[in-house]
Amino acid sequence: MAGALGWGALAASSLLLGAVLGCVRAWSTRPLGALLGFGAGALLSAISFELFAEGFSDSAAGVTVGLAIGAVTYVALNRRIERRPQSGGSSLALGAFLDGIPEQLALGLSLVGGSGVSAGLLLAVFVSNLPEAIGSASEARESGTSRGAILRLWTAVVVVSTAAAVIGYVVLDTASAEIVAGIQGFAAGALIAMLVDTMIPDATRRLGESTGLFTALGFAVAALISATS
């Protein structure tokens, strides 16, 4: 459990780092778009090799059903969040929290069985968190929210996101292969929906036609790290 807590906290720490950077200065949209594109590619690699492929080898039916449920759950919750009135960045932070739950859950899952943390997935989560937190904190700061309030909000998001990694490990450490496969599918489905609905469109809006290059680079780097770790 200590490992899940430590790795989960490390991955989630980029949310707070991004919030700090967003409070300190204004950031150009293109670097944030490049980070988002790279992170999207890294997450696609993690979904392919760390989640769906492993779950499919344990239970094809379980991971497939889990994927469908995860995608539907994410879309339904995301629509509810989008209907909320914006209030000093709180809805943006809530959206980041929703995006982070499947990521952190997947990170905890990668530790099940004592195989060690997935370096590729850790990279994907850390990198993908940064631009989202920077952009959200910058927008909240421009709306008049104090730095203290922004940092307190994002600290809470980090704490809850870290808990998701611990839950993913503790709850499923002794679960059957079919249950683990189903949860892996759930995390994969939620992440795929998040990438298509939120992360990739945001990257393209910020960076333009170069987004695909950074996404491919992120995929290649994360896949290489996963293969050599």
Secondary structure by P-SEA (a helix, b strand, c coil): caaaaaaaaaaaaaaaaaaaaaaabbbbaaaaaaaaaaaaaaaaaaaacccaaaaaaacaaaaaaaaaaaaaaaaaaaaaaaacccccaaaaaaaaaaaaaaaaaaaaaaacccccccaaaaaaaaaaaaaaaaaaaaaaaaacccaaaaaaaaaaaaaaaaaaaaaaccccccccaaaaaaaaaaaaaaaaaaaaacaaaaaaaccccaaaaaaaaaaaaaaaaaaac
